[in-house]
């Protein structure tokens, strides 16, 4: 049975690796490309984290800083979630709930 190579996320560009090893960029991409399922899993997890942090009351730029992604990505994922009908209601803070009950 053929064992699949263990693929790590690369830290250098394909061009840099191609120059270092004397091969084409395409060869580098083919040899070190991340498996699609792994990429989709990471993407799904990041989307869920963005939604959860938004529900906790963080602003877009705070979410971006927390997850080390761009603010544009955060905005895009929240827009996609709204379009898909995901509930993005923010959690009420404990103090806000008590104030509403007293009013």
N, C-alpha and C positions, 0 to 999 in steps of 0.2 A: 504494500500500500504506500502510495506516494505521500510524503509529509509536506504540507504547505509551509513555505518560509515564514518565519516570524517577522512581521512588518511593523516597524516603529514609525512614528511620525517624524518626518525629516526636519532638520533645522536649517538646512541650506537650500538654496534654489536649485532647480534642475540644471540650469545653465552652469552654476558653480560646480556641481558634482560632475557634470559632463566634462568640463574643462579639466578637473582634477584627475579623472580616470581615463580621459582620452576616448570617450564614447559620445554618442549623440544624446541630445536632450530626450528624445523619444525613448531611447534605451533606459535612461534613468527613470523616466515616468513609468514605463512598463515594469521595471524591476522593483520600484519602491512605492508604487501607488497604494494608497490605503484602500482596504476592502470597502465596497459600497455599503454593506450592512453596518460596518463599524462607524463609518461616517454618518450614516442616517441615525444610528443610535446616539451618537454624540450630539447631533443636531437636535434630535427630539428632546434629549435631556436638557440642553441649553434653552430650548423654547419653553419647556416646563419651568425652568428656573426663572426665566424672565417673567413669566406670568405670575409665579408665586411671589417674587419680589415686588411686582407691581401691586398685587393684592395687599401686600404688607404696607404699602404706602410710599415706597421709594419712587423718586422721580426718574425719568429716563436716563439722564446723565449719571445718576447714582447707580442705577442698575448696570449701565455700561462699565463704569469704573469697577464695580464689584466683580463682574464676570470677565473683565478685560476684553471687551468687545466694543465696537463702535456704537455711537448713539443712533446712527442710521439703522443698524441691525436691530436694535431694541425697538425702535419705532416701527420698522417693517414687521417684526414678529407680532407686536401688539395689534397692528392693523389687520394682519392675517387672522389672528385669533378672534378679533371682533367680527370679521367677515364670516368666520366659521361658526359664529354663535356661541363662542366660549364666554362664560360669565366672568367679567373682569372687575366685579364689584370689590372695592377695597374693604378689608376687615376693619370694623370699628374698634378704636382703641378703648380700653377699659374705662378711661376717664370720660370719653364721649358718651358711652352708653349710660353711665350714671347721670350725667348732666341732662340727657334727653328725658330720662325717667322723672327727674325732679321738676322739669319745666312744665 
